[in-house]
Amino acid sequence: MNHKSFIADVSMLGIAIIWGFTFPMVKDAVTGFPVYSFLALRFALASIALLALTWRLLRTVPLKWAVFALGAGLVNFAGFALQTFGLQTISPGRAAFITGLYGAIVPFMLAFMGRGRITRPVWVAIMLSVLGLTCLFWQDLTLSIASGDALVMLCAVAFALQIVMVGQFPKSIDPRPLATLQSIACFGGAAVFAMINDGVLVSPPALPMNTLGAAAFTAIFATALALLVQTWAQRHTPTSHAALIFCTEPVWGALAGLTLFGEVFTPLAVLGCTFMLLGMMMPDLSGIVREALQRRALRPQSQPAAPPFGLPAR
């Protein structure tokens, strides 16, 4: 592992930690504050930050892909809205682990579109995820699924669809203006629903400091900075490394819930979260192992082995 690859991995781990800690932060921010108004504020700030860095690049995006990026942004908005509403009734750590299921949903969507097949590691990941959900929802010898659980599961589907849509973008197009367009679409969707549902034009809601702070933090660090870091980091480390690092997001979400809300999982819930985490990591771990074995097979016998602390850089 070279220096840039190490810095890239550490940077993405930092983003995963930030994403995890936004779960309790958002839950606290929307307690007594309209969800759509919060999302509109968050993505307005994120769009302003991204526009300041990428507005000159927007003209380079073909109209077809600009419209497609806006569509992906609206799907992303749906995911955030479902997640935020779900957080009003379930704990941050629980929401974090359920959200992470999007990693197991993506292969199904790709297979349905004829752009891949469901491999054995993916089937194992799906079975582990289902087993983990069962343990997580099992309370007093009955399956207990709250309305917030269902909303966050739909959020995972929306995030998976957004990932699949982003995967359609040509590699010849700079990803930064595409990210800006998606953020603008998120703001537009949230603003429309805020005007219709929250009545912000008639009576704008009072803005508590914790809500403003959460909106600013999630906008600048969890959205704008995260997109820029991810764009840079994935140029210097394998995609499998990035996916594996981002799979740790639910763990940080659970730790954040414990730290900020005193959220404690039952032993059965801990077992369920462990199964779900293994399920999220399974496809990426199998990819890393397969890549390492292929490189070992292609390496000349006279070449020294890679150092034990990491995979060789691409």
C-alpha positions, -999 to +999 in steps of 0.1 A: +000+000+000+016+033-011+013+066+007-016+080-014-036+048-011-032+049+027-043+085+028-073+077+006-084+048+028-080+069+060-100+098+043-129+075+034-129+060+069-133+096+082-163+101+059-178+068+071-175+080+107-191+114+098-220+096+080-225+074+111-226+103+135-252+121+114-279+096+124-284+108+160-277+143+149-305+143+124-329+125+148-323+153+173-326+180+147-361+169+135-376+165+170-402+192+168-390+206+134-406+198+100-386+171+081-390+186+047-379+220+059-348+205+075-339+187+043-345+218+022-321+237+045-295+210+044-294+206+007-296+244+001-264+248+021-248+217+004-258+230-031-243+265-024-210+249-012-208+226-043-218+254-067-190+275-054-165+248-064-181+234-096-204+261-113-179+265-142-181+227-149-219+226-152-218+237-188-197+207-197-225+182-188-246+172-218-283+180-214-293+143-214-271+135-185-279+167-167-316+157-167-306+121-156-285+135-128-315+156-116-336+124-117-310+106-096-310+135-072-348+132-067-345+095-060-318+104-035-341+130-019-368+103-015-342+081+003-333+109+027-369+118+034-378+082+042-348+078+064-354+111+083-391+103+089-381+068+100-356+083+125-385+100+143-397+066+156-367+043+157-332+046+172-302+060+152-282+027+154-311+006+143-317+030+114-280+029+104-279-009+101-312-011+082-300+017+058-269-003+051-290-030+034-288-010+002-255-029-005-274-062-008-302-046-029-280-032-056-270-066-071-307-075-074-314-043-093-285-048-116-295-084-123-331-073-130-317-048-155-296-075-172-263-058-161-250-085-139-258-117-121-263-126-084-231-144-074-227-169-045-211-142-022-241-120-029-266-148-020-246-154+012-247-116+019-285-116+014-291-146+037-269-130+064-288-097+061-322-114+064-310-134+094-296-102+109-329-083+104-348-112+119-326-110+151-329-072+151-367-072+149-372-101+173-386-089+206-403-109+233-405-140+210-424-120+183-413-102+152-417-065+160-415-041+130-422-005+136-434+020+110-400+036+112-384+003+103-405+000+071-397+036+061-359+031+065-361-002+045-378+018+017-350+043+021-324+016+015-343+007-017-342+043-028-305+046-021-298+014-040-317+028-070-297+060-068-264+041-068-276+021-099-285+053-117-252+070-109-235+039-123-250+047-157-231+080-160-204+078-187-168+079-173-160+107-197-181+132-177-166+149-147-185+135-116-183+168-097-210+188-116-231+156-116-229+156-078-239+193-077-269+187-099-280+158-076-277+181-046-297+208-064-325+182-072-326+171-035-330+208-025-358+213-051-377+182-040-374+191-003-384+227-010-415+218-029-427+194-002-418+219+025-440+245+009-469+220+004-466+200+036-449+224+061-465+256+049-432+275+050-445+303+028-474+310+052-456+304+085-419+297+084-409+274+113-387+288+140-351+275+135-336+261+167-298+262+170-295+224+171-314+221+138-293+248+122-261+231+134-272+197+122-282+211+088-249+229+084-228+199+095-246+174+073-245+198+044-209+208+045-192+176+059-216+147+052-226+159+017-203+184+000-170+174+016-179+137+014-186+139-023-153+157-030-132+133-008-149+103-023-142+116-058-105+121-050-100+090-029-114+064-053-088+075-079-060+062-055-075+030-040-094+000-054-132+003-055-134-028-033-115-010-006-138+019-007-169-002-005-155-022+024-147+010+043-181+025+037-197-007+050-185+004+085-210+033+085-236+014+106-211+006+132-203+043+137-240+051+137-245+026+165-215+040+185-229+075+179-264+064+192-247+049+223-226+081+229-252+107+223-285+090+232-274+061+254-288+036+230-281+001+240-287-030+219-300-063+234-277-093+229-300-106+202-299-073+184-261-072+186-261-106+170-284-094+143-263-063+136-232-086+134-249-108+108-260-077+089-225-062+090-210-095+077-236-095+050-227-060+039-190-068+038-193-102+022-193-092-016-165-067-011-144-091+010-147-118-016-137-093-043-106-083-024-096-120-018-102-128-055-081-098-066-053-108-043-053-144-055-053-132-091-023-109-085-005-137-067-010-160-097+003-133-121+033-123-100+066-137-113+082-162-090+112-140-085+092-110-073+091-106-035+058-110-018+037-080-009+040-067+026+016-084+051+000-051+062-019-044+030-026-052-007-003-039-034-015-007-050-029-009-085 
